[in-house]
Amino acid sequence: MQNNITLDKLKKGEKAIIHSFKSNELPAKFYELGFTPGTSIEIKHIAPLQGPMCVNIIQQDSLIAIRKKEANLILINKI
């Protein structure tokens, strides 16, 4: 398991567990959407040209699109 890489480094189909956040400035909407430490996620789609990425929050079976800039703030442990 790789420790503390950022979410934006994952490729389509890869799974990870959210570890923590690089900044306390992360908007509250991410917590509300399910991006909390200990949550299992999977990358479903990545838009071309630095577009958003579609993340499946496995426990909730929900798909969330986030910007790469925001994904860079989320630290994960790759599974």
N, C-alpha and C positions, 0 to 999 in steps of 0.2 A: 504494500500500500504506500502510495506517495503522500507525504504530508504537506499540507499548507501550500498547495498550488491554487491559482485562482480559477474560478468557474469558466472564464473566457478561454482558457487553454484546452478545454475538453473538446473532443471531436464527436460527430454524430454517432449515436449508439453507445457512448461511454456512460458509465454510471459512477456516482460518487455520493459521499455523505457530507453535508455541510458541517464544517468545523467551527468557523467563527467569521468575523468580518474585519477588514483592514481599517475601517473607519467607523466611528460612532455617528457619522453624518448620514448613514444609510437611511433613506426615507422609511417612515413607519409602514408604508404600503407593502414593503417586502415582508415584514413580519405578518401582516394581515393576509398576504397571499400564501403564506406557508413556508417562506424561506427562513427557517429557524435552525439553530444548531441541532444536529442529530437527525435531520431530515434527509431521507434518501431521494436522490434525483437522477434523471436520465436525460441526456440531450437527444431531442427528437429531430430537430431541423436547425440548420444554420443558413441564414440568408447570405447571398454573395455580397461582395464589396463592403465588408465591415457592417453589414446590416444586423438586425436583431437575431437572437437565438431563441428557439422554442424549447423550454425546459418542462419535463414531466415531473411533477411532484408525486412520487409513487404512492405514498400513503393516502393522498387525497384523490389520486387518479385525475389530476387536473393539468392542463397545459397552459403555461404562462410564457409570453414573449417578453424578453428583456434586452436592453441595449448592451452591447459589448462593454461600454464604459461602466455600466452598473455591475455587470458580471465580474468585472475586474476587482470589485470591492468585496466579493464573496470568496472566502477561503474554504477549500474543500479537501477531503481525503478521497483520492480515486480508489474505486473498488476494482 
